[in-house]
Amino acid sequence: MVLTQGRVLQDSRRRMFPRRHGRRPGAPDGAIVPACAAVVHPFSSGADAAGELRRLGCRVFAVVPAKPLAVHHFESFDSSRYDAVFTNHGDLAGLTRQLRRAGVTAVIPGCEDGVGLADHLSWLLGLAGNPRESTAARTSKQAQAAALAAAGVTHPRTLRARTLPAAIAAVGELGGYPVVVKPDASAGNDGVRIARGAGVLTEAWRVSAGKCNALGNYNDGLLIQQHLAGVVFGEALPSWPGTPGTATWQYTVNTVSAAAPGGPVVHYVTDAWLDRRRELDDGHSIYDLQTLLDGADPVVGLISGYTAAVLDALHMRAGAAHVELMLVAAGDVSAGASRLTPVPIEAGARLGGMISPPAMRAALGGSQVRVLAEALADPARFGRRAARPYRRLAAAAQLDLIAPHDGVLDGVVLQEILSLPTVAAATPGLRPGARVSRTTDLFSSPGKLDLVGPAGQVAADCAAVRAAERCLYRTPPA
């Protein structure tokens, strides 16, 4: 049985979620040991895991690559948060011995390119985790589409092309333009373009095919995916002036999965968001605004059940995940949610890159990071939490800044923005005089703001930010 949105399983929570973690490999039968987690590539949102685990009495270790990538946001890494830091030089047998001696009872990924290594280390250590044989379904978009198809889960048709002529042929096979062009395995929306004609498709191919992407992977061709037009169930977000491009809509669902030995998997929804992005004329898609939905919202119930089906299809058994999906009209949309079909865009077996944990605590009294820590270090508490839907305590939004051109941040305007009543957190790189580039994707955004408070004030402050942005980006002197 699967738990979605907090519905109670018939199984005893006490049997499913014992008070402490299980037996460490090599420990005597019946020996109970405190949880001890290794975070693989603990960067970006993964950097927040250590603090939450420590609050629950869990020892925490970091596994870092010998050569971090730019996408890792290495500035977010603080070695003092960890009991020890292990560097992966490629000797997995030696790394496994170190983690075993340290008494590690769980291995989790901190960011996208840590997923495969976390699965492999869990297998080498004999720990509960996600199956190593299905790692590709959680890291490769093509393999993910195949896994969803095999499970009978509705998904956008996805074809792989290794040459530009093959990509053009794939467009015809999918029914024509528009299509989505993307790398098979990357991070954020790196290399993603919406092609409404051959010109953008050709440009996307020139820029990304045969190149290394944000995760350091070689793009051996690109994926050509069916384009979907997502709709919104309920009232849409207001269309504030000053933002470029055409609004596109999707939902993001963050989860934590756990299972008792030999028991059913629980996919608990920690938070769900309505996500508005902007499609530019050149096919780039930029992040705009995400707003937190209440756990009791009917659309959350709809997308939560579908999210569980997606995670089951990807053999997700343990840890954090996030699923991006669209609601696609199936008949008369005005008839309600029953006339909408959720369709996944992609899923990741890691923490979502969402709003900061402090802001989430203000909005929800917890966060996905906190719930993951409970699943690892205090399963009984996780079981109690999983018996009910999450509840929104305050309105919350994540606003990505959008620079229309290259420039530098005006200090006076930036301070006005950061002083708005509901701005609870901001990207550390937002500082006066910082250079920014024209925003064309997630990585070229100047930064993001987390806003928490009364719904009306959050909406007003989001509008104020967009208005202030008109003067935020100064052209640097020649």
N, C-alpha and C positions, 0 to 999 in steps of 0.2 A: 504494500500500500504506500501511497505517496501523500505526504502532507504538503498542501499548498495554502498559503494565506492563513496559516495558523489553525486549520481544522484539526481536531484531535483524533489521533489514531486510536483504534480500539486497544492496541497493545498497552501494557502498563508502562508509563513513563519511567518508572523506577527500573524495570527490567531493561528498557532500551537505553537509558542514559545513567549508568552507574556514576557514583560521586566522583571517582577519579579515573584517570586514564588507565589503560590496560597493562598487560605484562610486557616489560621491555624484553626484546630478544636477548636470550642468554640468562635472564633472571629466573630464579626458581619458580616452579609452577605455583600459581596463586599469589605471587608477590605483586603488590601494587606499588607503583612508583609515581612520583610527581611528574606532571607533564613537562616535557623539555622539547622545544620546537627549534628547527632549523629553517630559516627563511632564505630561500634561494633568490638572489638578486633583489635585495630589499630596498628598492629604489621607488621614487614617485609615491603612489599611495601605499605601496608595500612597506615604506619606511615607517608607517604608523603602527604596524603590527607589533613591534617590539614593546612599545609602551603599554598597550592594552594587555598583552600577554603577561608582562611583569606585574601589572596591577592584580592579576589573578594568581600570583605566586609561581609563575612559570619561568624557568630559565630559558634564555633565547640565544641562539647562535646565528651568525650571518655566513652565508656562502656567497662570495663575490667572484666575478670573473677576473682573470689576470689583466684583461684589457677592456675596461668598460666602454660602452658605446655612448654617443652623444645623447641618444634617446633615454638613457638610464637616469638622467637628471642626478648625476653623482653627487651634486651639491646637497641633495637630500639625505645622503648617507652620513651617519654619525656613529663611529665605531664604539663610542662610550655607552651606547644603548645595549650593547651585546656582551654576553659573558665571554665570548671569543669570536674571532673572525677567521674563517677558513677561506683560502684562495684556491679557486679551481684552475689548476694548470693543465688539465686534461687527464690527470691520473685519477680516474674515478675509483679504482680499487683502493688507492691510498686515502682518498677523501672519505670513502665509506668507512674505512678503519677508524679515521679520526672521529667521525660522527658517532660511530658505535661506541668508542671509548668515552665519548662525552655523554652518553646515555640518552641520545635523541630518541624521542617517542613519536615524533611527527615531523614531516617535511612538507613545507608549503611554498608555492611560488610567490615572489613579491611583485613581479612584473611579467610581461608577456613572454619574453624569451627565457624565463625561468620555469615555465610550465613543463616542458619536456624533461629537463634535468631533474625537477622535483619528482616527477613520476618515476624516473629511472632510479633515483636514489632511494625512494620509498621501497621500490622492488628489491634493490640490492640489500637494504636493511631489513627486509621482511616485515615492513610496517603496513598498516592499513592506509590505503590511498586510492587514487584513481588508476585503473588498469593501464599498465604500460603498453599493452598491445593495441589499445585504442587511443593512444596519445595523439595520433595524427588527426583524429576527428575533432580534437579540441584545439589544434594549432594550425591546421591547414583548412582554408576555406573550401577548397575543392573536396577534400575528404569529409568535411563537415556536411556539405550538401549531399554526398553519397550516403552518409550515415542517416541523415534525416529521411532520404528517399527510402532506404532499406527499412526504416521504422514506420513508414507510411505517414510521416509528418509533412504537412504542406510547407513548401519552401520555394524560393525563386530558382528557376532553372539556371544552371551555372555551367559554362563550357570553358575549357582551357584551350588557349591558342599559343602556339610557339612561334608563329610568324605573323606578320601583318596581314597577308592575304587570308590566312586561316582565321584571323580575328574578324575580318570583313565578312567572311563566309559564316562565321558564328552569329553575326548580327542577323543575317537572313534566316538562319535556323531558329533563332529566338523570336522571329516575327517582325524584325525591323527595329529601327530606332524609336525611342531612346533606349540605351543600354548603360549599364554601369561597368566601368573598366577598373580593375584593381589587381594588386599583387596577390599571390596565393597566401602568403604569410608575412604580415608586417604589423606595424603598430599604429594606433590612432587612425587617421584617414590618409596616411602617407600613400601617395600614388593613386588615390581614388579620384576618378573623373566621371561625370555624367555626360555621356556622348549622345547628343541629339542629332548628330550628323557625322559624315566621314572626316571632316576637318578636325574636330576635337578628338576623335578616335585615333587618327594618325598622329596628332600631337602628343596624346597620352602615351602612345606606343614609343615615340621617339624619346620621350623624357624618362620612361620607367623600364621598358623592356631591355633586358641585357645589362641592367645596372644593379648595383647593390642598394637595398632599401634601408629603411630606418633601423631595422633589426640586424643589419649586416648580412642579410640573406641575398643571394643572387636571384634576380627575377628571371627565371628561365621561361620567358613568355609572360602572359598575363591572363587573368580570368575575365571572361565576358559574361555578365550576369543580367538576367531579366530585370528591367526597371519597374519598380512598383510605385504607385502613387498612394502614399499613406494619408488617411483621413483621421480626424479627431472625433472621439466620442465625447459629446458634451460641448461646453463652451470653449472655443479656441482662445489662445492667448491674444491679447490686443496687439495690433500691428503698429508698433510705435515708429514714427518717422526716423530717418537718419541711418537705417540699416540697409545695406545693399542687397540686391538679389531677390529671388523668389523664395517664399517660405516653403519648407518641406517639413513633414511631421513624422515622428516615430516615437516609440516608447522605450525606456530602458528599465529593466528589472534586475535588481541586485539580490543575490541569494547566498545562503550558506547551506551546504549539504553535509549530512552526517548519517552514520548507520551504526547500530549496535552489531557486534560480531554475529554474522549469520542472520541478521534482522533486515527489515525494510529500510530503504533510504528515505530520509526526510529532506525535502527541499524547502527550506524556510525563506520566505520573501522578507528581506530586511528593509527594503525601500523601493519605490517605483516612481518613475519620473516621466513627465511629458516633455519631449525633446524637440525643440524647433531649430532647424538648421536653415542655411541660406544657400541656394544654388546660384552661382554667378554665371554670367554669360559665357565664360570660357570653360564651363563644365566643372570648375572647382566647387567643392562643398565646404562651407565654413560653419563652425559651431557658433550658435547665437545664444539661446536661452533654454534652460531646463528648469522646470518647476516641480516641486515635490507633491505627489498625490497622497491623499489620505488612504490608510489601509482599508477603510470601509467603503471607498469609492467603488461603484459597480465595475468600472473598467479595470480596476486592479484585480478584482476577482476573475474577470475574463482572461486577462493576460497572464495572471499567476498560474492558472491551470494549464495554459498552453506552454508557459515557461517550463513547468515540471515535465511535460512531455518532451520538450526539446532536450532538457538535461538528461532524461532517461535515455533518449536516443543516442546521446554522446557519451553514455556510460559514466556520467558524473556521479561519483559516490562520496566524495569528501572534499571539503574546502569551499572557498569562495568562488563565485562565478557571476557573470553578468550577461544578460541576453538583450540584444537590441532587436526590436520587432516593429512592424507596421500593422495597423489595422487597415485592411483592404476591403472596399465596399463589395458586398455580395447581395445585390438587390437594392431595395429601398433603404438607404442609410437612416432615414428619419424614423424607421420602424424600431430602432434601438440597437443595443449591443448584439442581440442575437442575429442581426443582419450583417455583422462585420466578421471578417475572418482574420485572426492574427497570423502573421507570416513572419518568421524570423529572418533578419538580415544577417546577423552573425552572433556568435557567442564566444565568450572567453572564460577560461577556467582559472580565473584570478580575481583579485580585488578590483572593483570598478574604480576608474579614475574620476571619482565624483567629488562632491562637496567635502570640505575638511572635517575630520572627526569632531573638533570642538563645536563647529557650527551644527553638525548633525546631532550632537548631544543636546544642543539648545532646541532643535526642531523635533527630535524624536526621543530624547532621553537615552540614546544609544547610537550605534552606527554599524555598518557592515563589518568594520574592523573589530569592533567590540563583540559582536555576535560570533565572529570567527574565533576570537580568543576564547569565548565561553565554550564553543564546541570542542576546542582542543584541551583546555585546561580545567573546565568545570562543566562536564556534560550534563549533570543534573540541572544546572541553571539553564543551559541551552534547551533542555527538554521542557522546562516550565515556560520559557519564552516562546517556544515553538507551538505551544498549545493555543495561542491566540494571535490574531493579526497585529501587525505593528500599528501604532496610533500616532498620528501627527499632532504634536503639541503646539507648533507654530508654523506659519507659512515659511517656505524656504525656496530659494532660487539660486542657480548658478549662472552667472552672466559672463560670457566670453567677450573680451574687448576685440574690436574689429578696426584695424587701421586701414584707411582707404589708400594710403600712400606711405612711402618710406619717410621716416622723420625721427624726432626725438620727443620724449614726453615732457610736456609743460608742467613744471612743478606746482604752480598755483592751482591749475585746473585739477591736477592729480590729487592734491590735498583736499579740494572741494569734494571730489568723488569719494575718497577714503573716509571723509568725515560724515557722510550721509548716515542717518540713524540706524539703518538695518544692515550696513556693511559689516559683516562679522569677521571676514578673513579675506586676504588677497594674496596673489602670487608674490613670492619674495622679490622677484625681479622687477616689480613695479616701483621704480624710484625716479625722482626728477632727473631729467637729462639722459635717461636710458634710450639707446637707439632701438628703433623698431623697423620692421619691414612691412610692406603691404601684406595684409592678411589674405592668404589663399587656402589655408588649411589649418588644422589644429596647431601644428608646430610653429606656424608663423603668427599666431595670435600674440599680441603683446602680453596677455595674461588673463586671469579670470578673477572674478569677485564672487564671494559667497554672501548671500543676504538672508537674514533670518529675522522674523518679527511678525507683527500683525499683517494680514494679507494686503490690506489697502496700502499700508506704508511700504511694503516690499515692492508692490507694483509701481507706486509713485517713485521710489528710489531707482528702480530699473529704468523708468522713463527719464529720470533726471540724469542718469549715467549716459544714456544714449544722446541726450541733448548736449551734455558737457563734452562728449567725444568730438564734437565738431571743432572744438578748439584745443583738444588734447595733444594732437600730433603736429608739432611745429616742424617746418622744413628747415633742416640744418643749414648753417651758412656755408657757402661754397668754399 
